[in-house]
Amino acid sequence: MSALTEMRRAQTAAAKRRRQITWLVVLAVLAVLPFVFNQNIFALAVMTQMGIAVIFALSYNMMLGQGGMLSFGHAVYFGLGGFLAMHFMNFIEEGMIPLPIPLLPLIGGMFGMLIAIIIGSFSTRRAGTVFAMISMGIAELVAASSLIFVAFFGGEEGISGDRTTGPNVLSLDYASEIEVYYIVAIWAAIAIYFMHRFSRTPAGRMANAVRDNSERAEFVGYSQRAVRWMSFCGAGFFAGIAGGLFAIAYEILTEETLNVVTSFGVLLWAYIGGIGFFIGPIIGAIFYTFLQTVMSNYTEIWVFYVAIIFLLTVSFVPAGLTGIMMMHLPAYQNGRLKLLFRPYALMAVPVLLFVLGMIGFLELGHFAKLTSAVEREHSLFSIIMNIDSVVPWLSFSIMVGLGIFGMRRLKPGLMEAWETANPTQGAGLKAAAPEKPIEMGKDTAAVEEGAPSS
C-alpha cells in the first residue's frame, strides 16, 4: 500500500511540474512575441486582437463547452463591460477617478458579472433551446437599447476615450502598441489561468455533470440551476474583462460590440477550435482573427470562407481543429504517427488543387459581379486574368476535377494507413470527439471534457 501511495505522489508531483513548466513556457512566449516580429505595429495589433478574442472565446466556452448552455447573446457581457470601462476611462481623463488604465478590464469584468447575475437568475432555470432563445432575445433587447439610451451607449456613434490621459504607472502612457499588447497579454495569461483552474474545481466538474446529465446531478444533491448560474456568472465576468481590454485597445465602442453578430462570431470561434477541449476556443479565436486581419487584405469574401469552414467543421469534424489534432494522439503515443506522413503528403496535392480551383471560381465570380463593363481583368494568385476569357474558368474547372479525382483515388490508401497507425478500432476518433455532439433542442450537451492537464 505504501509503495502505491508513493507512486501516486510521484505521479502527482510530476504532473504538477509539467503544469508549471507549461505555464512558464506560455508566459515566456507572450513576453518575447513582440520581438520575434521586430515590434511590427501591424503584428502587435493582430496579437492584441488575438489576446482579446482568446479571453472572449474561453469565457463563452465556460457556458457552452463546460456548462452545455448554447448562448446567442454572449456579446452582451463583452459589450456592456467594455462600455462601462470606457466611461471609467473618460472619468479618469476628467480627473474624477485616479485609476490606472491597466485596471479598467477589472471594472468591465465586475460589470459583466453583475449583468450575468441578473440575467442568469432567470435564464439558467432552463437549458437547451429555451435558454438559447432567451439569450437571443436579451441580445436583441440590449442592442436595441444601445440606440435608445444615448447617455450610456452614445447612440449610433458610440463612445470613445483616450487611454493616454490616465495616471502613469512605471512612466508608461500606453500610447504605443507594444504597451497595449503587454496589458492584453498579462490579462490574457491571468484569465486563461483562472478559467483553467475553474474547470478543475468541484464547481467546474459539476458543470460538466449537469451538462451531460442534469437529472443525475439533481439526484445526487446538486441544483442544476445553481451550477449553471455559477458558470454563467463566471463567463460574464471574463467576457467583461475582454470588453474592458477592447476599450483600452481601440478606444471606441459602438452598438456592433454587443449585437447578435458579435455573439455569433464567438460561437464560430469556439466551434471551429473545438468546444470539447479547453484549448479549442484558443485555437479557434487565433484562427478566426488571423483570417479576419490577414485574409481580409486579399479578398472581400473572407467571411464566406469562414462560413464554409464552420459548416464543414460542424458537419464532419464536430470536435473542431483541436479534435483533428487529438485524433492523432493515439498514433503518436504508439510511435506510428510516421506511417501517416506519406499518405497525408500525397493527399495534400489533390486537396490543394481542389481548394485553389474553388477559390478561383469564387473570386472570379465575385469580381465579375462587381466589376464594370470596362474593367475586366483581375489579379488572382499574382496572375492577371481576364474574366471574359474561357482560359481561367477552364483552368479552375480542371483543377477542381483533378482534385476530386485524386482525392477519390487516394482515399482508400489513406484509410488503410490510418487503420494501420490506429490498430484499436476508433481509437483516434474516441480520443478526439465526443460520443454525441451538442444538440440545440435538448437540455443536455454530451461533450466530453478533454482539457489538457497543462
VEXDREN-2710 file (C-alpha; in Angstrom, 1 decimal):
% VEXDREN-2710
k/r/px/py/pz
1/MET/0.0/0.0/0.0
2/SER/2.8/2.4/0.9
3/ALA/4.5/1.7/-2.5
4/LEU/1.3/2.5/-4.3
5/THR/0.9/5.7/-2.3
6/GLU/4.4/6.8/-3.1
7/MET/3.9/6.1/-6.8
8/ARG/0.7/8.2/-6.8
9/ARG/2.5/11.0/-5.0
10/ALA/5.3/10.8/-7.6
11/GLN/2.8/10.9/-10.4
12/THR/1.0/13.9/-8.9
13/ALA/4.3/15.8/-8.4
14/ALA/5.4/15.0/-12.0
15/ALA/2.0/16.3/-13.3
16/LYS/2.4/19.4/-11.2
17/ARG/5.8/20.1/-12.6
18/ARG/4.5/19.7/-16.1
19/ARG/1.8/22.2/-15.5
20/GLN/4.3/24.7/-14.0
21/ILE/6.6/24.3/-17.0
22/THR/3.7/24.7/-19.4
23/TRP/2.6/28.0/-17.7
24/LEU/6.2/29.3/-17.7
25/VAL/6.5/28.5/-21.4
26/VAL/3.2/30.3/-22.1
27/LEU/4.5/33.4/-20.2
28/ALA/7.8/33.3/-22.0
29/VAL/6.2/33.1/-25.4
30/LEU/3.9/36.0/-24.6
31/ALA/6.9/38.1/-23.4
32/VAL/9.1/37.5/-26.5
33/LEU/6.4/37.5/-29.3
34/PRO/6.8/41.3/-30.0
35/PHE/10.5/40.9/-30.5
36/VAL/10.0/37.9/-32.8
37/PHE/8.1/40.2/-35.2
38/ASN/10.6/43.1/-34.6
39/GLN/7.9/45.1/-32.8
40/ASN/6.0/45.5/-36.1
41/ILE/2.9/47.7/-35.5
42/PHE/0.6/45.5/-37.6
43/ALA/1.8/42.3/-35.9
44/LEU/1.3/43.9/-32.5
45/ALA/-2.2/44.9/-33.4
46/VAL/-3.1/41.4/-34.6
47/MET/-1.6/39.8/-31.5
48/THR/-3.5/42.3/-29.3
49/GLN/-6.8/41.4/-31.1
50/MET/-6.0/37.7/-30.7
51/GLY/-5.5/38.1/-27.0
52/ILE/-8.8/39.8/-26.5
53/ALA/-10.5/37.1/-28.7
54/VAL/-9.0/34.3/-26.7
55/ILE/-10.4/35.6/-23.4
56/PHE/-13.8/36.2/-25.0
57/ALA/-13.9/32.7/-26.6
58/LEU/-12.8/30.9/-23.4
59/SER/-15.5/32.8/-21.4
60/TYR/-18.0/31.5/-23.9
61/ASN/-16.6/28.0/-23.5
62/MET/-17.4/28.2/-19.8
63/MET/-21.1/28.3/-20.8
64/LEU/-21.2/26.0/-23.8
65/GLY/-18.3/23.6/-23.6
66/GLN/-18.4/23.2/-19.8
67/GLY/-22.0/24.0/-18.9
68/GLY/-23.8/23.0/-22.0
69/MET/-25.6/26.3/-22.4
70/LEU/-25.9/27.4/-26.0
71/SER/-26.0/31.2/-25.9
72/PHE/-26.7/33.6/-28.8
73/GLY/-26.1/36.7/-26.6
74/HIS/-22.7/36.4/-25.0
75/ALA/-21.6/39.6/-26.6
76/VAL/-23.9/41.4/-24.2
77/TYR/-21.5/41.0/-21.3
78/PHE/-18.5/41.7/-23.5
79/GLY/-20.0/44.9/-24.8
80/LEU/-21.5/46.2/-21.5
81/GLY/-18.2/45.5/-19.7
82/GLY/-16.4/47.5/-22.5
83/PHE/-18.9/50.4/-22.3
84/LEU/-18.5/50.8/-18.6
85/ALA/-14.8/50.6/-18.9
86/MET/-14.9/53.3/-21.5
87/HIS/-16.9/55.5/-19.2
88/PHE/-14.4/55.0/-16.4
89/MET/-11.6/55.9/-18.9
90/ASN/-13.4/59.2/-19.5
91/PHE/-13.8/59.7/-15.7
92/ILE/-10.0/59.1/-15.4
93/GLU/-9.4/61.7/-18.2
94/GLU/-11.5/64.2/-16.4
95/GLY/-9.6/63.6/-13.2
96/MET/-12.6/62.2/-11.3
97/ILE/-11.1/58.8/-10.6
98/PRO/-7.3/58.2/-10.2
99/LEU/-7.4/54.7/-11.5
100/PRO/-4.6/53.2/-13.6
101/ILE/-5.6/52.3/-17.1
102/PRO/-4.5/48.6/-16.8
103/LEU/-7.2/48.1/-14.1
104/LEU/-10.0/49.0/-16.4
105/PRO/-10.6/45.4/-17.5
106/LEU/-11.4/44.5/-13.9
107/ILE/-14.2/47.2/-13.9
108/GLY/-15.5/45.7/-17.1
109/GLY/-15.4/42.2/-15.6
110/MET/-17.2/43.2/-12.5
111/PHE/-20.0/44.9/-14.5
112/GLY/-20.2/41.9/-16.9
113/MET/-20.6/39.6/-13.9
114/LEU/-23.2/41.9/-12.3
115/ILE/-25.3/41.8/-15.5
116/ALA/-24.8/38.0/-15.7
117/ILE/-26.0/37.6/-12.1
118/ILE/-29.2/39.4/-13.0
119/ILE/-29.8/37.7/-16.3
120/GLY/-28.7/34.3/-15.1
121/SER/-31.1/34.4/-12.2
122/PHE/-34.0/33.6/-14.6
123/SER/-32.3/32.4/-17.8
124/THR/-30.4/29.5/-16.2
125/ARG/-33.7/27.9/-15.0
126/ARG/-33.7/26.1/-18.3
127/ALA/-31.1/24.9/-20.8
128/GLY/-31.2/23.9/-24.5
129/THR/-33.5/25.6/-26.9
130/VAL/-35.3/27.7/-24.3
131/PHE/-32.0/29.1/-22.9
132/ALA/-30.7/29.8/-26.4
133/MET/-33.9/31.7/-27.3
134/ILE/-33.8/33.7/-24.1
135/SER/-30.2/34.7/-24.8
136/MET/-31.0/35.8/-28.3
137/GLY/-33.9/37.9/-27.0
138/ILE/-31.8/39.6/-24.5
139/ALA/-29.1/40.2/-27.1
140/GLU/-31.7/41.9/-29.4
141/LEU/-33.1/43.9/-26.4
142/VAL/-29.7/45.2/-25.4
143/ALA/-28.7/46.0/-29.0
144/ALA/-31.9/48.0/-29.5
145/SER/-31.4/49.8/-26.1
146/SER/-28.0/50.9/-27.3
147/LEU/-29.7/53.2/-29.8
148/ILE/-32.2/54.4/-27.2
149/PHE/-30.2/55.1/-24.1
150/VAL/-27.8/57.5/-25.7
151/ALA/-26.3/58.8/-22.4
152/PHE/-24.7/55.4/-21.8
153/PHE/-24.2/53.9/-25.2
154/GLY/-23.6/57.1/-27.3
155/GLY/-26.2/56.2/-29.9
156/GLU/-25.0/55.2/-33.4
157/GLU/-21.7/56.9/-33.0
158/GLY/-20.9/55.0/-29.7
159/ILE/-18.5/56.4/-27.1
160/SER/-14.8/57.0/-27.2
161/GLY/-11.9/57.7/-24.8
162/ASP/-8.2/58.4/-24.5
163/ARG/-6.1/55.8/-22.7
164/THR/-3.1/58.1/-22.6
165/THR/-4.6/60.5/-20.1
166/GLY/-4.6/58.3/-17.0
167/PRO/-2.0/58.1/-14.2
168/ASN/1.3/56.9/-15.4
169/VAL/2.4/53.6/-13.9
170/LEU/6.2/53.0/-14.3
171/SER/6.3/56.0/-16.6
172/LEU/4.1/54.4/-19.1
173/ASP/1.5/56.4/-21.0
174/TYR/0.1/53.5/-23.0
175/ALA/0.4/55.4/-26.3
176/SER/2.4/52.7/-28.1
177/GLU/1.1/49.4/-29.5
178/ILE/3.6/47.3/-27.5
179/GLU/2.4/48.7/-24.2
180/VAL/-1.2/47.9/-25.1
181/TYR/-0.1/44.4/-26.2
182/TYR/1.5/43.7/-22.8
183/ILE/-1.6/44.9/-21.0
184/VAL/-3.6/42.4/-23.0
185/ALA/-1.0/39.7/-22.7
186/ILE/-0.9/39.9/-18.9
187/TRP/-4.7/39.9/-18.6
188/ALA/-4.9/37.1/-21.1
189/ALA/-2.5/35.0/-19.0
190/ILE/-4.4/35.7/-15.8
191/ALA/-7.8/35.0/-17.4
192/ILE/-6.6/31.7/-19.0
193/TYR/-5.1/30.5/-15.8
194/PHE/-8.2/31.1/-13.7
195/MET/-10.6/29.8/-16.3
196/HIS/-8.4/26.6/-16.5
197/ARG/-8.4/26.4/-12.7
198/PHE/-12.2/26.7/-12.6
199/SER/-12.5/23.8/-15.0
200/ARG/-10.6/21.7/-12.4
201/THR/-12.6/22.8/-9.3
202/PRO/-15.6/20.8/-8.0
203/ALA/-17.8/23.6/-9.4
204/GLY/-16.3/23.1/-12.8
205/ARG/-16.7/19.3/-12.6
206/MET/-20.3/19.7/-11.5
207/ALA/-20.9/22.0/-14.5
208/ASN/-19.7/19.1/-16.7
209/ALA/-22.0/16.7/-14.8
210/VAL/-25.0/19.0/-15.3
211/ARG/-24.1/19.4/-19.0
212/ASP/-24.0/15.6/-19.5
213/ASN/-26.9/14.5/-17.3
214/SER/-28.8/17.2/-15.4
215/GLU/-31.2/14.8/-13.8
216/ARG/-28.5/12.6/-12.4
217/ALA/-26.8/15.7/-11.0
218/GLU/-30.1/16.6/-9.3
219/PHE/-30.4/13.1/-7.9
220/VAL/-27.0/13.2/-6.1
221/GLY/-28.0/16.5/-4.5
222/TYR/-26.8/19.3/-6.8
223/SER/-29.0/22.0/-8.1
224/GLN/-28.6/22.2/-11.9
225/ARG/-29.9/25.7/-11.9
226/ALA/-27.3/26.8/-9.3
227/VAL/-24.5/25.1/-11.1
228/ARG/-25.5/26.7/-14.4
229/TRP/-25.8/30.1/-12.8
230/MET/-22.3/29.8/-11.3
231/SER/-20.8/29.0/-14.7
232/PHE/-22.9/31.7/-16.3
233/CYS/-21.7/34.4/-13.9
234/GLY/-18.1/33.3/-14.4
235/ALA/-18.5/33.5/-18.1
236/GLY/-20.0/37.0/-17.8
237/PHE/-17.0/38.1/-15.6
238/PHE/-14.3/37.1/-18.1
239/ALA/-16.3/38.3/-21.1
240/GLY/-16.4/41.7/-19.3
241/ILE/-12.7/41.6/-18.9
242/ALA/-12.3/41.0/-22.6
243/GLY/-14.6/44.0/-23.2
244/GLY/-12.5/46.2/-21.0
245/LEU/-9.4/45.2/-22.9
246/PHE/-11.2/46.0/-26.1
247/ALA/-12.0/49.5/-24.8
248/ILE/-8.3/50.1/-24.0
249/ALA/-7.0/48.7/-27.3
250/TYR/-9.4/50.5/-29.7
251/GLU/-10.6/53.5/-27.5
252/ILE/-14.1/53.3/-29.1
253/LEU/-17.2/51.2/-28.6
254/THR/-20.4/51.1/-30.7
255/GLU/-23.5/49.0/-31.0
256/GLU/-21.6/46.4/-33.0
257/THR/-19.7/45.4/-29.9
258/LEU/-22.7/43.9/-28.2
259/ASN/-25.1/42.8/-31.0
260/VAL/-26.0/39.3/-32.2
261/VAL/-23.4/39.3/-34.9
262/THR/-20.6/39.5/-32.4
263/SER/-22.3/36.8/-30.3
264/PHE/-22.5/34.5/-33.4
265/GLY/-18.8/35.3/-34.0
266/VAL/-17.7/33.9/-30.7
267/LEU/-19.8/30.9/-31.4
268/LEU/-17.9/30.4/-34.6
269/TRP/-14.5/30.7/-32.8
270/ALA/-15.5/28.1/-30.2
271/TYR/-16.9/25.6/-32.6
272/ILE/-14.1/25.9/-35.2
273/GLY/-11.5/25.5/-32.4
274/GLY/-13.3/22.7/-30.6
275/ILE/-15.7/23.1/-27.7
276/GLY/-14.8/19.7/-26.2
277/PHE/-11.3/20.9/-25.2
278/PHE/-10.1/23.8/-23.1
279/ILE/-7.5/24.8/-25.7
280/GLY/-10.1/24.6/-28.5
281/PRO/-11.5/28.1/-28.2
282/ILE/-8.0/29.5/-28.0
283/ILE/-7.1/27.9/-31.3
284/GLY/-10.4/29.0/-32.8
285/ALA/-10.0/32.6/-31.7
286/ILE/-6.5/32.8/-33.1
287/PHE/-7.5/31.1/-36.4
288/TYR/-10.5/33.4/-36.9
289/THR/-8.5/36.6/-36.0
290/PHE/-5.9/35.6/-38.5
291/LEU/-8.5/35.2/-41.2
292/GLN/-10.1/38.4/-40.3
293/THR/-6.9/40.5/-40.2
294/VAL/-4.8/38.9/-42.9
295/MET/-7.1/37.3/-45.4
296/SER/-9.3/40.4/-45.4
297/ASN/-6.4/42.3/-47.0
298/TYR/-6.5/39.9/-50.0
299/THR/-10.2/39.1/-50.5
300/GLU/-13.5/40.7/-49.9
301/ILE/-15.3/37.4/-49.4
302/TRP/-13.2/36.1/-46.5
303/VAL/-16.4/35.9/-44.3
304/PHE/-17.8/33.4/-46.9
305/TYR/-14.7/31.2/-46.5
306/VAL/-15.1/31.3/-42.7
307/ALA/-18.8/30.2/-43.1
308/ILE/-17.7/27.3/-45.3
309/ILE/-15.1/26.3/-42.7
310/PHE/-17.7/26.5/-40.0
311/LEU/-20.2/24.3/-41.9
312/LEU/-17.5/21.7/-42.7
313/THR/-16.5/21.7/-39.1
314/VAL/-20.0/21.2/-37.7
315/SER/-20.8/18.6/-40.4
316/PHE/-17.7/16.4/-40.5
317/VAL/-15.4/17.4/-37.5
318/PRO/-17.6/18.3/-34.6
319/ALA/-14.6/18.3/-32.3
320/GLY/-13.0/21.1/-34.2
321/LEU/-9.4/21.8/-35.2
322/THR/-8.3/20.6/-31.7
323/GLY/-10.2/17.4/-32.3
324/ILE/-8.3/16.8/-35.5
325/MET/-5.0/17.1/-33.6
326/MET/-6.2/14.9/-30.8
327/MET/-7.3/12.2/-33.3
328/HIS/-3.6/11.6/-33.9
329/LEU/-2.6/11.3/-30.3
330/PRO/-3.0/7.5/-30.1
331/ALA/-0.8/7.1/-33.2
332/TYR/1.8/9.4/-31.7
333/GLN/1.8/7.6/-28.4
334/ASN/2.2/4.2/-30.2
335/GLY/5.0/5.6/-32.3
336/ARG/3.1/5.0/-35.5
337/LEU/2.4/8.6/-36.5
338/LYS/5.1/8.5/-39.1
339/LEU/3.0/6.0/-41.1
340/LEU/0.6/8.8/-41.9
341/PHE/3.2/11.3/-43.3
342/ARG/3.4/9.9/-46.8
343/PRO/-0.4/9.4/-47.3
344/TYR/-1.0/12.9/-46.0
345/ALA/1.6/14.4/-48.3
346/LEU/0.0/12.6/-51.3
347/MET/-3.5/13.6/-50.3
348/ALA/-2.4/17.2/-49.8
349/VAL/-1.8/17.6/-53.6
350/PRO/-5.4/16.9/-54.8
351/VAL/-6.8/18.8/-51.8
352/LEU/-4.7/21.8/-52.7
353/LEU/-5.8/21.6/-56.3
354/PHE/-9.4/21.4/-55.3
355/VAL/-9.2/24.3/-52.8
356/LEU/-7.3/26.6/-55.2
357/GLY/-9.8/25.7/-58.0
358/MET/-12.8/26.5/-55.9
359/ILE/-11.2/29.8/-54.6
360/GLY/-10.5/30.7/-58.2
361/PHE/-14.2/30.2/-59.1
362/LEU/-15.4/32.2/-56.2
363/GLU/-13.0/35.1/-56.6
364/LEU/-13.6/35.4/-60.3
365/GLY/-17.4/35.1/-59.8
366/HIS/-17.3/37.8/-57.2
367/PHE/-15.2/40.1/-59.3
368/ALA/-17.4/39.5/-62.4
369/LYS/-20.5/40.5/-60.4
370/LEU/-19.0/43.8/-59.1
371/THR/-16.8/44.9/-61.9
372/SER/-17.8/47.3/-64.7
373/ALA/-18.0/46.6/-68.4
374/VAL/-14.6/48.3/-68.9
375/GLU/-12.5/46.7/-66.2
376/ARG/-12.4/43.0/-67.0
377/GLU/-9.0/42.0/-65.7
378/HIS/-8.4/40.7/-62.2
379/SER/-5.3/39.7/-60.3
380/LEU/-5.5/36.4/-58.6
381/PHE/-2.6/34.3/-57.3
382/SER/-0.3/37.0/-58.7
383/ILE/-1.7/36.3/-62.2
384/ILE/-3.6/38.8/-64.3
385/MET/-6.8/37.1/-65.6
386/ASN/-9.4/38.3/-68.0
387/ILE/-12.8/37.2/-66.8
388/ASP/-14.2/37.2/-70.3
389/SER/-11.7/34.7/-71.4
390/VAL/-12.5/31.0/-71.1
391/VAL/-8.9/30.1/-70.1
392/PRO/-9.2/30.9/-66.3
393/TRP/-12.6/29.3/-66.0
394/LEU/-11.4/26.2/-67.8
395/SER/-8.2/26.0/-65.8
396/PHE/-10.0/26.2/-62.4
397/SER/-12.5/23.6/-63.7
398/ILE/-9.6/21.2/-64.5
399/MET/-8.1/21.9/-61.1
400/VAL/-11.3/21.1/-59.3
401/GLY/-11.8/17.9/-61.4
402/LEU/-8.3/16.7/-60.8
403/GLY/-8.6/17.4/-57.1
404/ILE/-11.8/15.4/-56.8
405/PHE/-10.4/12.5/-58.9
406/GLY/-7.2/12.5/-56.9
407/MET/-8.9/12.5/-53.5
408/ARG/-11.2/9.6/-54.5
409/ARG/-8.2/7.6/-55.8
410/LEU/-6.0/8.2/-52.7
411/LYS/-8.8/7.9/-50.1
412/PRO/-8.5/4.0/-49.8
413/GLY/-4.8/4.2/-49.2
414/LEU/-5.2/6.9/-46.6
415/MET/-7.8/4.9/-44.7
416/GLU/-5.6/1.8/-44.8
417/ALA/-2.7/3.8/-43.4
418/TRP/-5.0/5.3/-40.7
419/GLU/-6.1/1.8/-39.6
420/THR/-2.5/0.6/-39.5
421/ALA/-1.5/3.6/-37.4
422/ASN/-4.5/3.1/-35.1
423/PRO/-4.9/-0.6/-34.6
424/THR/-7.6/-0.2/-32.0
425/GLN/-10.8/0.5/-33.9
426/GLY/-11.9/4.1/-33.4
427/ALA/-9.1/5.0/-31.1
428/GLY/-8.3/8.3/-32.7
429/LEU/-11.9/9.2/-33.1
430/LYS/-12.7/8.4/-29.5
431/ALA/-9.8/10.5/-28.3
432/ALA/-10.8/13.4/-30.4
433/ALA/-14.5/13.8/-30.5
434/PRO/-17.4/13.5/-28.1
435/GLU/-19.7/10.5/-28.5
436/LYS/-22.6/12.8/-29.1
437/PRO/-22.4/16.3/-30.4
438/ILE/-24.2/19.2/-28.8
439/GLU/-27.9/19.2/-29.7
440/MET/-29.6/22.6/-29.6
441/GLY/-33.0/21.2/-28.9
442/LYS/-32.1/19.3/-25.8
443/ASP/-31.3/20.3/-22.3
444/THR/-28.1/18.5/-22.2
445/ALA/-24.9/18.6/-24.2
446/ALA/-22.9/15.5/-24.3
447/VAL/-19.4/16.8/-24.9
448/GLU/-16.6/15.1/-23.2
449/GLU/-14.3/17.3/-21.3
450/GLY/-10.8/17.0/-22.9
451/ALA/-8.9/19.8/-21.5
452/PRO/-5.1/19.1/-21.3
453/SER/-3.6/18.7/-17.9
454/SER/-1.3/21.6/-18.6
END
